[in-house]
């Protein structure tokens, strides 16, 4: 299933891949942080814990590309 970053249009085939993009992005960092936190998640906590579970759940809900 393909997924698209809603802040910079990056596309990938997995929710985990998109989570890794959002956390590791070097461009549009502030937009990625704002997007994550606007959905009630803590960007610093995700980075510190390396636990992407809640972020992956959000990505699966919000970022799936429907054909």
FISERO-495581 format. One record per residue: x, y, z of N, C-alpha, C, O, CB in turn; residue number from 1. Coordinates in steps of 0.02 Angstrom, whole numbers, plus 50000, padded with zeros to 5 digits. Glycine has a CB too. Layout:
# residues N
{npx=X npy=Y npz=Z capx=X capy=Y capz=Z cpx=X cpy=Y cpz=Z opx=X opy=Y opz=Z cbpx=X cbpy=Y cbpz=Z n=NUM}
...
END
This chain:
# residues 67
{npx=50043 npy=49941 npz=50000 capx=50000 capy=50000 capz=50000 cpx=50045 cpy=50062 cpz=50000 opx=50090 opy=50067 opz=50042 cbpx=49951 cbpy=50000 cbpz=50062 n=1}
{npx=50035 npy=50109 npz=49955 capx=50077 capy=50169 capz=49954 cpx=50053 cpy=50223 cpz=50003 opx=49993 opy=50228 opz=50019 cbpx=50078 cbpy=50198 cbpz=49883 n=2}
{npx=50101 npy=50262 npz=50026 capx=50087 capy=50317 capz=50073 cpx=50123 cpy=50379 cpz=50049 opx=50175 opy=50376 opz=50017 cbpx=50110 cbpy=50298 cbpz=50145 n=3}
{npx=50093 npy=50438 npz=50065 capx=50122 capy=50502 capz=50044 cpx=50127 cpy=50549 cpz=50104 opx=50078 opy=50557 opz=50141 cbpx=50080 cbpy=50534 cbpz=49988 n=4}
{npx=50185 npy=50579 npz=50113 capx=50195 capy=50629 capz=50166 cpx=50152 cpy=50690 cpz=50149 opx=50154 opy=50715 opz=50093 cbpx=50271 cbpy=50648 cbpz=50172 n=5}
{npx=50114 npy=50712 npz=50197 capx=50068 capy=50768 capz=50185 cpx=50102 cpy=50836 cpz=50192 opx=50070 opy=50888 opz=50181 cbpx=50010 cbpy=50764 cbpz=50232 n=6}
{npx=50166 npy=50837 npz=50210 capx=50201 capy=50900 capz=50215 cpx=50250 cpy=50913 cpz=50158 opx=50265 opy=50971 opz=50143 cbpx=50238 cbpy=50904 cbpz=50280 n=7}
{npx=50275 npy=50859 npz=50127 capx=50325 capy=50871 capz=50075 cpx=50317 cpy=50826 cpz=50014 opx=50358 opy=50827 opz=49968 cbpx=50393 cbpy=50860 cbpz=50104 n=8}
{npx=50264 npy=50786 npz=50012 capx=50247 capy=50745 capz=49954 cpx=50291 cpy=50684 cpz=49944 opx=50285 opy=50650 opz=49893 cbpx=50251 cbpy=50787 cbpz=49893 n=9}
{npx=50336 npy=50668 npz=49991 capx=50377 capy=50607 capz=49988 cpx=50329 cpy=50547 cpz=49985 opx=50279 opy=50546 opz=50021 cbpx=50426 cbpy=50602 cbpz=50049 n=10}
{npx=50345 npy=50497 npz=49944 capx=50303 capy=50437 capz=49938 cpx=50345 cpy=50375 cpz=49953 opx=50404 opy=50372 opz=49938 cbpx=50272 cbpy=50432 cbpz=49868 n=11}
{npx=50312 npy=50326 npz=49984 capx=50344 capy=50263 capz=49999 cpx=50292 cpy=50207 cpz=50000 opx=50232 opy=50221 opz=50000 cbpx=50381 cbpy=50267 cbpz=50067 n=12}
{npx=50314 npy=50146 npz=50002 capx=50268 capy=50089 capz=49999 cpx=50245 cpy=50064 cpz=50068 opx=50202 opy=50021 opz=50071 cbpx=50300 cbpy=50033 cbpz=49963 n=13}
{npx=50274 npy=50091 npz=50122 capx=50255 capy=50066 capz=50188 cpx=50245 cpy=50123 cpz=50237 opx=50276 opy=50176 opz=50232 cbpx=50308 cbpy=50017 cbpz=50214 n=14}
{npx=50201 npy=50111 npz=50286 capx=50189 capy=50160 capz=50339 cpx=50252 cpy=50169 cpz=50381 opx=50268 opy=50225 opz=50401 cbpx=50130 cbpy=50139 cbpz=50383 n=15}
{npx=50288 npy=50115 npz=50394 capx=50351 capy=50120 capz=50432 cpx=50402 cpy=50163 cpz=50394 opx=50438 opy=50203 opz=50425 cbpx=50380 cbpy=50050 cbpz=50447 n=16}
{npx=50406 npy=50154 npz=50329 capx=50452 capy=50194 capz=50289 cpx=50435 cpy=50268 cpz=50292 opx=50480 opy=50310 opz=50294 cbpx=50451 cbpy=50170 cbpz=50217 n=17}
{npx=50371 npy=50283 npz=50293 capx=50351 capy=50354 capz=50298 cpx=50365 cpy=50381 cpz=50368 opx=50385 opy=50438 opz=50376 cbpx=50276 cbpy=50362 cbpz=50282 n=18}
{npx=50355 npy=50340 npz=50419 capx=50372 capy=50361 capz=50488 cpx=50447 cpy=50376 cpz=50493 opx=50466 opy=50426 opz=50523 cbpx=50352 cbpy=50306 cbpz=50539 n=19}
{npx=50488 npy=50334 npz=50464 capx=50560 capy=50345 capz=50466 cpx=50578 cpy=50409 cpz=50427 opx=50623 opy=50446 opz=50448 cbpx=50597 cbpy=50285 cbpz=50437 n=20}
{npx=50544 npy=50422 npz=50373 capx=50554 capy=50484 capz=50335 cpx=50537 cpy=50544 cpz=50378 opx=50577 opy=50592 opz=50383 cbpx=50512 cbpy=50484 cbpz=50270 n=21}
{npx=50479 npy=50543 npz=50410 capx=50456 capy=50600 capz=50450 cpx=50504 cpy=50614 cpz=50507 opx=50520 opy=50672 opz=50521 cbpx=50385 cbpy=50587 cbpz=50477 n=22}
{npx=50527 npy=50562 npz=50540 capx=50573 capy=50571 capz=50597 cpx=50643 cpy=50590 cpz=50574 opx=50678 opy=50628 opz=50608 cbpx=50576 cbpy=50508 cbpz=50639 n=23}
{npx=50665 npy=50564 npz=50518 capx=50734 capy=50575 capz=50495 cpx=50742 cpy=50629 cpz=50443 opx=50798 opy=50640 opz=50419 cbpx=50761 cbpy=50513 cbpz=50470 n=24}
{npx=50688 npy=50662 npz=50424 capx=50692 capy=50711 capz=50370 cpx=50738 cpy=50769 cpz=50388 opx=50737 opy=50794 opz=50445 cbpx=50622 cbpy=50739 cbpz=50354 n=25}
{npx=50779 npy=50789 npz=50341 capx=50822 capy=50847 capz=50352 cpx=50793 cpy=50910 cpz=50319 opx=50814 opy=50966 opz=50335 cbpx=50892 cbpy=50833 cbpz=50324 n=26}
{npx=50746 npy=50901 npz=50274 capx=50712 capy=50960 capz=50245 cpx=50641 cpy=50963 cpz=50272 opx=50611 opy=50911 opz=50288 cbpx=50712 cbpy=50956 cbpz=50166 n=27}
{npx=50615 npy=51022 npz=50277 capx=50547 capy=51033 capz=50302 cpx=50538 cpy=51006 cpz=50373 opx=50484 opy=50985 opz=50392 cbpx=50495 cbpy=50999 cbpz=50256 n=28}
{npx=50591 npy=51008 npz=50413 capx=50589 capy=50979 capz=50480 cpx=50532 cpy=51010 cpz=50521 opx=50493 opy=50973 opz=50552 cbpx=50656 cbpy=50989 cbpz=50516 n=29}
{npx=50527 npy=51075 npz=50522 capx=50476 capy=51107 capz=50563 cpx=50405 cpy=51088 cpz=50541 opx=50361 opy=51081 opz=50583 cbpx=50483 cbpy=51182 cbpz=50561 n=30}
{npx=50395 npy=51081 npz=50475 capx=50329 capy=51061 capz=50451 cpx=50313 cpy=50989 cpz=50472 opx=50256 opy=50974 opz=50489 cbpx=50325 cbpy=51067 cbpz=50375 n=31}
{npx=50363 npy=50945 npz=50471 capx=50352 capy=50877 capz=50494 cpx=50334 cpy=50876 cpz=50568 opx=50288 opy=50842 opz=50589 cbpx=50414 cbpy=50833 cbpz=50480 n=32}
{npx=50372 npy=50913 npz=50608 capx=50359 capy=50917 capz=50680 cpx=50288 cpy=50943 cpz=50692 opx=50251 opy=50915 opz=50732 cbpx=50411 cbpy=50961 cbpz=50716 n=33}
{npx=50271 npy=50998 npz=50659 capx=50204 capy=51028 capz=50668 cpx=50149 cpy=50978 cpz=50649 opx=50099 opy=50973 opz=50684 cbpx=50197 cbpy=51091 cbpz=50625 n=34}
{npx=50158 npy=50941 npz=50595 capx=50107 capy=50893 capz=50574 cpx=50098 cpy=50839 cpz=50627 opx=50041 opy=50823 opz=50645 cbpx=50126 cbpy=50862 cbpz=50507 n=35}
{npx=50153 npy=50811 npz=50651 capx=50149 capy=50758 capz=50702 cpx=50115 cpy=50785 cpz=50764 opx=50069 opy=50753 opz=50790 cbpx=50220 cbpy=50732 cbpz=50720 n=36}
{npx=50136 npy=50843 npz=50788 capx=50109 capy=50869 capz=50851 cpx=50037 cpy=50895 cpz=50843 opx=50001 opy=50898 opz=50892 cbpx=50154 cbpy=50925 cbpz=50876 n=37}
{npx=50017 npy=50914 npz=50783 capx=49948 capy=50936 capz=50772 cpx=49899 cpy=50878 cpz=50779 opx=49838 opy=50889 opz=50784 cbpx=49940 cbpy=50969 cbpz=50703 n=38}
{npx=49925 npy=50818 npz=50779 capx=49883 capy=50758 capz=50788 cpx=49890 cpy=50729 cpz=50858 opx=49871 opy=50671 opz=50870 cbpx=49902 cbpy=50706 cbpz=50736 n=39}
{npx=49917 npy=50768 npz=50905 capx=49920 capy=50748 capz=50975 cpx=49978 cpy=50703 cpz=50994 opx=49979 opy=50676 opz=51049 cbpx=49858 cbpy=50714 cbpz=50992 n=40}
{npx=50026 npy=50696 npz=50949 capx=50085 capy=50655 capz=50965 cpx=50144 cpy=50701 cpz=50983 opx=50146 opy=50759 opz=50962 cbpx=50104 cbpy=50609 cbpz=50906 n=41}
{npx=50190 npy=50674 npz=51021 capx=50250 capy=50711 capz=51040 cpx=50308 cpy=50690 cpz=50996 opx=50334 opy=50634 opz=51002 cbpx=50267 cbpy=50699 cbpz=51115 n=42}
{npx=50329 npy=50735 npz=50953 capx=50386 capy=50721 capz=50908 cpx=50449 cpy=50704 cpz=50948 opx=50481 opy=50653 opz=50933 cbpx=50399 cbpy=50781 cbpz=50862 n=43}
{npx=50468 npy=50744 npz=50999 capx=50529 capy=50727 capz=51037 cpx=50524 cpy=50658 cpz=51071 opx=50574 opy=50622 opz=51075 cbpx=50542 cbpy=50781 cbpz=51089 n=44}
{npx=50466 npy=50641 npz=51096 capx=50458 capy=50576 capz=51129 cpx=50466 cpy=50519 cpz=51080 opx=50497 opy=50468 opz=51096 cbpx=50389 cbpy=50572 cbpz=51163 n=45}
{npx=50439 npy=50527 npz=51020 capx=50447 capy=50475 capz=50969 cpx=50521 cpy=50467 cpz=50951 opx=50546 opy=50411 opz=50945 cbpx=50406 cbpy=50491 cbpz=50906 n=46}
{npx=50555 npy=50523 npz=50943 capx=50626 capy=50520 capz=50925 cpx=50667 cpy=50487 cpz=50981 opx=50709 opy=50444 opz=50967 cbpx=50653 cbpy=50591 cbpz=50911 n=47}
{npx=50654 npy=50508 npz=51043 capx=50692 capy=50480 capz=51100 cpx=50680 cpy=50405 cpz=51109 opx=50727 opy=50368 opz=51122 cbpx=50673 cbpy=50516 cbpz=51164 n=48}
{npx=50619 npy=50384 npz=51101 capx=50602 capy=50314 capz=51115 cpx=50612 cpy=50268 cpz=51055 opx=50616 opy=50207 opz=51063 cbpx=50531 cbpy=50309 cbpz=51139 n=49}
{npx=50615 npy=50297 npz=50996 capx=50617 capy=50258 capz=50933 cpx=50557 cpy=50212 cpz=50927 opx=50560 opy=50161 opz=50892 cbpx=50682 cbpy=50217 cbpz=50929 n=50}
{npx=50503 npy=50228 npz=50961 capx=50441 capy=50190 capz=50958 cpx=50394 cpy=50226 cpz=50910 opx=50364 opy=50278 opz=50927 cbpx=50408 cbpy=50181 cbpz=51029 n=51}
{npx=50387 npy=50199 npz=50850 capx=50348 capy=50232 capz=50798 cpx=50276 cpy=50207 cpz=50795 opx=50239 opy=50225 opz=50749 cbpx=50381 cbpy=50221 cbpz=50732 n=52}
{npx=50255 npy=50167 npz=50843 capx=50189 capy=50135 capz=50840 cpx=50132 cpy=50184 cpz=50830 opx=50092 opy=50175 opz=50784 cbpx=50177 cbpy=50098 cbpz=50903 n=53}
{npx=50127 npy=50236 npz=50871 capx=50072 capy=50284 capz=50865 cpx=50078 cpy=50324 cpz=50801 opx=50028 opy=50340 opz=50769 cbpx=50071 cbpy=50331 cbpz=50926 n=54}
{npx=50139 npy=50340 npz=50781 capx=50149 capy=50376 capz=50719 cpx=50129 cpy=50333 cpz=50659 opx=50098 opy=50358 opz=50611 cbpx=50223 cbpy=50398 cbpz=50712 n=55}
{npx=50146 npy=50270 npz=50660 capx=50126 capy=50225 capz=50606 cpx=50050 cpy=50219 cpz=50603 opx=50021 opy=50219 opz=50548 cbpx=50158 cbpy=50155 cbpz=50616 n=56}
{npx=50017 npy=50215 npz=50660 capx=49944 capy=50213 capz=50661 cpx=49915 cpy=50275 cpz=50628 opx=49868 opy=50271 opz=50588 cbpx=49918 cbpy=50207 cbpz=50733 n=57}
{npx=49942 npy=50334 npz=50645 capx=49920 capy=50397 capz=50615 cpx=49931 cpy=50397 cpz=50540 opx=49887 opy=50416 opz=50501 cbpx=49956 cbpy=50456 cbpz=50647 n=58}
{npx=49989 npy=50375 npz=50519 capx=50006 capy=50373 capz=50448 cpx=49958 cpy=50327 cpz=50410 opx=49935 opy=50344 opz=50356 cbpx=50079 cbpy=50349 cbpz=50438 n=59}
{npx=49943 npy=50269 npz=50439 capx=49897 capy=50223 capz=50406 cpx=49828 cpy=50253 cpz=50398 opx=49793 opy=50239 opz=50350 cbpx=49892 cbpy=50157 cbpz=50445 n=60}
{npx=49809 npy=50295 npz=50445 capx=49743 capy=50327 capz=50443 cpx=49742 cpy=50387 cpz=50395 opx=49694 opy=50396 opz=50358 cbpx=49722 cbpy=50350 cbpz=50513 n=61}
{npx=49794 npy=50428 npz=50396 capx=49793 capy=50493 capz=50362 cpx=49831 cpy=50496 cpz=50296 opx=49816 opy=50539 opz=50254 cbpx=49821 cbpy=50544 cbpz=50406 n=62}
{npx=49878 npy=50453 npz=50284 capx=49926 capy=50462 capz=50228 cpx=49922 cpy=50409 cpz=50174 opx=49962 opy=50410 opz=50127 cbpx=49995 cbpy=50463 cbpz=50255 n=63}
{npx=49876 npy=50364 npz=50179 capx=49869 capy=50311 capz=50129 cpx=49846 cpy=50341 cpz=50063 opx=49800 opy=50381 opz=50061 cbpx=49820 cbpy=50256 cbpz=50153 n=64}
{npx=49878 npy=50321 npz=50010 capx=49858 capy=50343 capz=49943 cpx=49806 cpy=50293 cpz=49918 opx=49821 opy=50234 opz=49908 cbpx=49920 cbpy=50348 cbpz=49894 n=65}
{npx=49746 npy=50318 npz=49908 capx=49693 capy=50276 capz=49881 cpx=49694 cpy=50280 cpz=49805 opx=49703 opy=50333 opz=49776 cbpx=49624 cbpy=50298 cbpz=49908 n=66}
{npx=49684 npy=50224 npz=49773 capx=49683 capy=50223 capz=49700 cpx=49613 cpy=50226 cpz=49674 opx=49603 opy=50226 opz=49613 cbpx=49717 cbpy=50161 cbpz=49674 n=67}
END
